[in-house]
Amino acid sequence: MTRYAIPFTRPHRTGREAALVGDALGGDHWRGDGPYTARASALLSSLVGGGRVLLTTSCTHALELSALLLGVGPGDEVIVPSFTFVSTASAFALRGARIVFADVDPRTLCLDPADVARKATPRTRAVVVVHYAGVAADLDGLAAAGGTAALVEDNAHSLLGAWRGRPLGSFGTMATQSFHDTKNLSCGEGGALVLNDPALHERAEILREKGTNRARFFRGEVDKYTWVDLGSSYLPSDILAAILVAQLERADATQTARHHAWARYHAELAPWAERHGVQRPHVPVPAAHAAHIYWLRVRDLATRQALIGHLAAAGIQATFHYQPLHLSEVGRKAGGQPGDCPVSELVADTLVRLPLYTDLGDADIDRVLAAVTSFTP
């Protein structure tokens, strides 16, 4: 594997992880739902507007829990962006739903309300919105476009982002979070389900515990626990939760560092981008972004590959991102055709993500800026 002087991403260590993991290991509760799980859940709830938080082993599992909670099944349709990670769609396809791929807004790369409105039907059970790169989708437009369908926020990119001053993750019936090591806050692998509808709390707890009422037993609410619903084992270890506590407790410092890097890119690349017709991220006025990704869009695939190669020669790892799901092998089997989501198809060929991580220092940012601006598209 090629080693870069400046990698695309690097996990951040707050300095508290080892001590908290050691404390968790010194206790007798290594399994899920221990004291560190409770601390992490409370910290996360405070960041997303107070919704009930259930930690999971991944954002994928949180999405699968969402599908179970909504009762999605054969005959239902679920609208998702084509420009997203596979889990956004597969979690609902696993329940037998027909996945309807919608296009993204060319400015924000988030789900386009106009295309959602065109593709929604009486069978649409849910609309899954991804706040791409940490920038909020048009939540006002999506609320109208989706009709009575449930809104699920795939909030993997956008923890600590906001829309009209309100935290992302607090708008949907439920939201999912990722703590993969490429995310702003990480425990290596992990996720969470945020429930904004109190009516779902009890069943979500059951589904997450293999379909049993085990949590009620441990709280002394029943004298034994048994199998009461269909579910699976989605609980992360309390040891992983200890790492997450260290990360969540330093969230403000992490975000300050990431916003600094993002802002420097945005300001200092502006003249070069304007001169060469390169698109930079757009943050709508009602949105506060989470500084998760900084991207550029060039004119075509050949230029994209040339820019990535140019940066690699300078020791800098830049990369493209998603391929359109409607043109994937599974998407084509479901009827996806070229032209169904033209913006997603164009973005997949023209987008470049620059290095962005918490410990990216000003000297490294200077080096990235110099390399980018020395490239002629």
C-alpha positions as CSV (number, residue, x, y, z in Angstrom):
1,M,0.0,0.0,0.0
2,T,1.3,3.5,-0.9
3,R,2.3,5.6,2.1
4,Y,1.6,9.3,1.9
5,A,3.2,12.1,3.8
6,I,-0.4,13.5,4.2
7,P,-3.0,10.7,4.2
8,F,-6.6,11.3,3.3
9,T,-7.8,10.6,6.9
10,R,-6.3,9.6,10.2
11,P,-8.1,8.7,13.5
12,H,-7.7,11.4,16.2
13,R,-6.6,10.4,19.7
14,T,-7.8,12.8,22.4
15,G,-5.3,11.3,25.0
16,R,-8.1,10.0,27.2
17,E,-8.9,6.8,25.4
18,A,-6.4,4.5,27.0
19,A,-7.3,5.6,30.6
20,L,-11.0,5.1,30.0
21,V,-10.5,1.7,28.3
22,G,-8.3,0.7,31.2
23,D,-11.0,1.7,33.6
24,A,-13.6,-0.3,31.6
25,L,-11.3,-3.3,31.5
26,G,-10.8,-3.1,35.2
27,G,-14.5,-3.4,35.8
28,D,-16.7,-6.5,35.5
29,H,-19.1,-5.2,32.8
30,W,-17.4,-5.7,29.4
31,R,-20.6,-6.5,27.5
32,G,-23.0,-3.9,26.1
33,D,-25.1,-1.4,28.0
34,G,-22.6,-0.9,30.9
35,P,-21.6,2.4,32.6
36,Y,-19.6,3.7,29.6
37,T,-22.5,2.9,27.2
38,A,-24.8,5.0,29.5
39,R,-22.2,7.9,29.5
40,A,-21.7,7.9,25.8
41,S,-25.5,7.7,25.1
42,A,-26.1,10.7,27.4
43,L,-23.4,12.7,25.8
44,L,-24.6,11.9,22.3
45,S,-28.2,12.7,23.2
46,S,-27.2,16.2,24.3
47,L,-25.5,16.8,20.9
48,V,-28.5,15.7,18.8
49,G,-31.3,17.5,20.6
50,G,-32.3,15.1,23.4
51,G,-33.5,12.1,21.4
52,R,-33.2,8.6,23.0
53,V,-29.9,7.1,22.0
54,L,-29.1,3.4,21.6
55,L,-25.5,2.6,20.8
56,T,-25.0,0.0,18.0
57,T,-22.1,-1.9,16.5
58,S,-22.3,0.2,13.3
59,C,-24.3,2.8,11.5
60,T,-25.4,-0.1,9.2
61,H,-26.9,-1.9,12.1
62,A,-28.6,1.3,13.3
63,L,-30.2,1.6,9.8
64,E,-31.3,-2.0,9.9
65,L,-32.9,-1.3,13.3
66,S,-34.7,1.7,11.6
67,A,-36.1,-0.6,9.0
68,L,-37.3,-3.1,11.6
69,L,-38.9,-0.4,13.7
70,L,-40.8,1.1,10.7
71,G,-42.1,-2.3,9.8
72,V,-40.7,-2.0,6.3
73,G,-41.5,-5.0,4.1
74,P,-42.5,-6.3,0.6
75,G,-44.8,-3.9,-1.2
76,D,-43.2,-0.9,0.5
77,E,-41.0,1.6,-1.2
78,V,-38.1,3.5,0.4
79,I,-36.5,6.5,-1.3
80,V,-32.7,6.9,-0.8
81,P,-30.1,9.0,-2.6
82,S,-28.2,7.2,-5.3
83,F,-25.1,9.0,-4.2
84,T,-24.5,7.4,-0.8
85,F,-22.9,4.4,0.9
86,V,-24.6,1.0,0.2
87,S,-25.9,0.6,3.8
88,T,-28.3,3.5,3.3
89,A,-30.2,1.3,0.8
90,S,-29.3,-2.3,1.8
91,A,-30.7,-2.0,5.3
92,F,-34.2,-1.5,3.8
93,A,-33.7,-3.9,0.9
94,L,-33.0,-6.6,3.5
95,R,-36.6,-6.2,4.7
96,G,-38.0,-6.7,1.2
97,A,-38.7,-3.1,0.4
98,R,-38.3,-1.8,-3.2
99,I,-35.5,0.8,-3.2
100,V,-36.2,4.0,-5.2
101,F,-33.1,5.9,-6.0
102,A,-33.4,9.7,-6.1
103,D,-30.9,12.2,-7.4
104,V,-28.9,14.8,-5.4
105,D,-28.8,18.6,-5.5
106,P,-25.8,19.6,-7.6
107,R,-24.8,22.3,-5.1
108,T,-24.9,20.4,-1.8
109,L,-24.8,16.7,-3.1
110,C,-27.7,16.0,-0.7
111,L,-31.1,14.4,-1.6
112,D,-33.0,16.6,-4.0
113,P,-36.5,17.4,-2.7
114,A,-37.8,17.9,-6.3
115,D,-36.7,14.4,-7.4
116,V,-38.1,12.9,-4.2
117,A,-41.5,14.6,-4.9
118,R,-41.4,13.1,-8.5
119,K,-40.7,9.6,-7.2
120,A,-42.8,9.4,-4.1
121,T,-46.0,7.2,-4.3
122,P,-48.6,6.1,-1.9
123,R,-46.4,3.1,-1.2
124,T,-43.4,5.2,-0.1
125,R,-42.9,4.1,3.5
126,A,-39.7,6.1,4.2
127,V,-37.4,8.7,2.8
128,V,-33.8,8.3,4.0
129,V,-31.8,11.6,3.8
130,V,-28.0,11.7,3.9
131,H,-26.5,15.1,5.0
132,Y,-23.6,14.7,2.6
133,A,-20.2,15.9,3.8
134,G,-21.8,17.3,7.0
135,V,-24.0,19.8,5.2
136,A,-27.7,19.7,5.8
137,A,-30.1,18.6,3.1
138,D,-33.1,20.9,2.4
139,L,-35.1,19.6,5.3
140,D,-38.0,22.0,4.7
141,G,-38.3,20.8,1.1
142,L,-38.0,17.1,2.0
143,A,-40.7,17.4,4.7
144,A,-43.1,18.5,1.9
145,A,-41.8,16.2,-0.8
146,G,-42.1,13.0,1.3
147,G,-45.7,13.4,2.2
148,T,-46.7,11.0,5.0
149,A,-43.5,8.9,4.7
150,A,-41.3,8.6,7.7
151,L,-38.1,10.7,7.5
152,V,-34.9,8.8,8.5
153,E,-31.7,10.8,8.8
154,D,-28.6,8.9,7.9
155,N,-26.5,11.3,10.0
156,A,-23.2,9.4,9.5
157,H,-21.5,12.5,8.1
158,S,-23.1,15.3,10.0
159,L,-23.0,14.9,13.8
160,L,-22.8,18.5,15.1
161,G,-24.2,20.0,12.0
162,A,-27.5,22.0,12.1
163,W,-30.4,23.3,10.1
164,R,-32.0,26.5,11.2
165,G,-30.2,26.3,14.5
166,R,-31.5,22.8,15.3
167,P,-29.1,19.8,15.5
168,L,-29.0,17.4,12.6
169,G,-30.3,14.0,13.8
170,S,-33.3,15.6,15.5
171,F,-35.5,16.1,12.5
172,G,-36.3,12.5,11.4
173,T,-38.6,10.0,13.2
174,M,-35.1,8.5,13.8
175,A,-31.5,9.1,12.9
176,T,-28.4,7.0,12.6
177,Q,-24.9,7.9,13.5
178,S,-21.5,6.4,12.6
179,F,-18.4,6.2,14.7
180,H,-16.2,4.5,12.1
181,D,-12.6,5.6,12.2
182,T,-13.0,7.9,9.2
183,K,-15.7,10.0,11.0
184,N,-15.1,13.1,13.1
185,L,-15.7,11.2,16.3
186,S,-14.8,7.5,16.4
187,C,-14.4,4.4,18.4
188,G,-13.0,2.4,15.4
189,E,-16.3,0.7,14.5
190,G,-19.6,1.8,16.0
191,G,-22.8,3.6,15.5
192,A,-26.0,4.7,17.2
193,L,-29.7,5.0,16.7
194,V,-31.4,8.2,17.8
195,L,-35.1,8.0,18.4
196,N,-37.1,11.2,18.2
197,D,-40.5,9.5,18.6
198,P,-41.0,8.3,22.2
199,A,-43.5,5.7,21.0
200,L,-40.6,3.7,19.5
201,H,-38.4,3.5,22.6
202,E,-39.6,0.3,24.1
203,R,-39.7,-1.7,20.9
204,A,-36.3,-0.4,19.8
205,E,-34.8,-1.6,23.0
206,I,-36.3,-5.0,22.5
207,L,-35.2,-5.4,18.9
208,R,-31.6,-4.3,19.8
209,E,-31.5,-7.1,22.5
210,K,-32.2,-10.0,20.2
211,G,-35.9,-9.5,20.3
212,T,-36.1,-10.1,24.1
213,N,-37.3,-7.9,27.0
214,R,-33.9,-8.5,28.7
215,A,-33.4,-4.8,29.5
216,R,-36.7,-4.7,31.4
217,F,-35.5,-7.8,33.4
218,F,-32.3,-6.0,34.4
219,R,-34.2,-3.0,35.5
220,G,-36.4,-5.3,37.7
221,E,-39.6,-4.6,35.7
222,V,-40.2,-8.3,35.0
223,D,-39.2,-11.4,36.9
224,K,-37.7,-13.1,33.8
225,Y,-37.1,-12.2,30.2
226,T,-38.2,-14.0,27.0
227,W,-38.4,-13.7,23.3
228,V,-41.1,-11.2,22.4
229,D,-40.2,-9.8,18.9
230,L,-37.9,-10.3,16.0
231,G,-34.6,-8.6,16.5
232,S,-30.8,-9.2,16.6
233,S,-27.7,-8.4,18.7
234,Y,-26.7,-4.8,18.0
235,L,-25.0,-3.9,21.3
236,P,-21.4,-2.8,21.2
237,S,-19.0,-3.7,24.0
238,D,-18.7,-1.2,26.9
239,I,-15.0,-1.2,26.2
240,L,-15.7,0.4,22.8
241,A,-18.1,2.8,24.5
242,A,-15.3,4.0,26.7
243,I,-13.3,5.1,23.6
244,L,-16.4,6.9,22.4
245,V,-16.8,8.7,25.7
246,A,-13.3,10.1,25.3
247,Q,-14.1,11.3,21.8
248,L,-17.5,12.8,22.7
249,E,-16.1,14.7,25.7
250,R,-13.6,16.4,23.4
251,A,-16.1,17.0,20.5
252,D,-15.8,20.8,20.7
253,A,-12.0,20.8,20.3
254,T,-12.2,18.2,17.5
255,Q,-14.7,20.3,15.6
256,T,-12.7,23.5,16.1
257,A,-9.7,21.9,14.5
258,R,-11.7,20.5,11.6
259,H,-13.5,23.7,10.9
260,H,-10.2,25.5,10.8
261,A,-8.9,23.2,8.1
262,W,-12.2,23.3,6.1
263,A,-12.3,27.1,6.3
264,R,-8.7,27.5,5.1
265,Y,-9.4,25.2,2.1
266,H,-12.5,27.1,1.3
267,A,-11.1,30.6,1.5
268,E,-7.7,30.0,-0.1
269,L,-8.8,27.7,-2.9
270,A,-11.5,30.2,-4.0
271,P,-9.4,32.2,-6.5
272,W,-8.0,29.0,-8.1
273,A,-11.4,27.4,-8.3
274,E,-13.0,30.4,-9.9
275,R,-10.3,30.7,-12.4
276,H,-10.6,27.1,-13.5
277,G,-14.3,26.5,-13.1
278,V,-13.9,24.1,-10.2
279,Q,-16.9,23.8,-7.9
280,R,-16.4,24.0,-4.1
281,P,-18.8,23.0,-1.3
282,H,-22.0,25.0,-0.9
283,V,-23.4,25.5,2.5
284,P,-27.0,26.9,2.4
285,V,-27.8,29.8,4.7
286,P,-30.0,27.8,7.1
287,A,-27.3,25.2,7.6
288,A,-24.3,24.9,9.9
289,H,-21.9,22.2,8.5
290,A,-20.0,19.6,10.4
291,A,-16.7,19.9,8.6
292,H,-16.6,16.2,7.7
293,I,-15.5,16.4,4.1
294,Y,-13.9,19.0,1.9
295,W,-14.6,18.3,-1.8
296,L,-13.9,19.8,-5.2
297,R,-15.7,19.1,-8.5
298,V,-13.7,19.3,-11.7
299,R,-15.1,19.1,-15.3
300,D,-14.7,15.4,-16.1
301,L,-13.3,12.0,-15.1
302,A,-10.0,12.5,-16.8
303,T,-9.4,15.7,-15.0
304,R,-10.4,14.1,-11.7
305,Q,-7.9,11.3,-12.2
306,A,-5.2,13.7,-13.2
307,L,-5.7,15.8,-10.0
308,I,-5.6,12.8,-7.8
309,G,-2.4,11.7,-9.5
310,H,-0.9,15.1,-9.2
311,L,-1.6,15.2,-5.5
312,A,-0.2,11.7,-5.0
313,A,3.0,12.7,-6.7
314,A,3.3,15.4,-4.0
315,G,2.8,12.9,-1.3
316,I,-0.9,13.8,-0.7
317,Q,-3.7,11.2,-0.7
318,A,-6.9,12.6,-2.2
319,T,-9.7,10.3,-3.3
320,F,-13.1,10.1,-5.1
321,H,-16.2,8.9,-3.4
322,Y,-19.4,7.0,-4.0
323,Q,-20.4,5.3,-7.3
324,P,-24.1,5.7,-8.1
325,L,-26.1,2.9,-6.4
326,H,-28.7,2.8,-9.2
327,L,-25.9,1.7,-11.6
328,S,-24.4,-0.9,-9.2
329,E,-24.9,-4.6,-9.9
330,V,-27.8,-4.7,-7.5
331,G,-29.2,-1.4,-8.6
332,R,-29.3,-2.5,-12.2
333,K,-31.1,-5.7,-11.3
334,A,-33.7,-3.5,-9.6
335,G,-34.2,-1.6,-12.9
336,G,-31.6,1.2,-12.6
337,Q,-30.5,2.7,-15.9
338,P,-28.0,5.4,-16.9
339,G,-29.7,8.8,-16.8
340,D,-32.0,7.9,-13.9
341,C,-30.0,10.2,-11.6
342,P,-27.8,12.3,-13.8
343,V,-26.3,14.6,-11.1
344,S,-25.2,11.5,-9.1
345,E,-23.6,10.0,-12.2
346,L,-21.7,13.3,-13.0
347,V,-20.6,13.8,-9.4
348,A,-19.3,10.2,-9.1
349,D,-16.9,11.0,-12.0
350,T,-15.9,14.5,-11.1
351,L,-15.6,14.7,-7.3
352,V,-12.2,14.8,-5.4
353,R,-12.0,14.8,-1.6
354,L,-9.0,16.5,0.0
355,P,-7.4,15.3,3.2
356,L,-9.3,16.5,6.3
357,Y,-8.8,15.2,9.8
358,T,-8.5,16.6,13.3
359,D,-4.7,16.6,13.5
360,L,-4.1,18.1,10.1
361,G,-1.8,21.0,10.9
362,D,-1.3,24.3,9.1
363,A,2.0,23.2,7.5
364,D,0.1,20.2,6.0
365,I,-2.7,22.4,4.9
366,D,-0.2,24.8,3.2
367,R,1.3,21.8,1.4
368,V,-2.1,20.6,0.2
369,L,-3.1,24.1,-1.0
370,A,0.2,24.5,-2.8
371,A,-0.2,21.2,-4.6
372,V,-3.9,21.8,-5.6
373,T,-3.2,25.4,-6.9
374,S,-0.2,24.2,-8.9
375,F,-2.6,22.0,-10.9
376,T,-4.1,23.3,-14.1
377,P,-7.4,21.5,-14.8
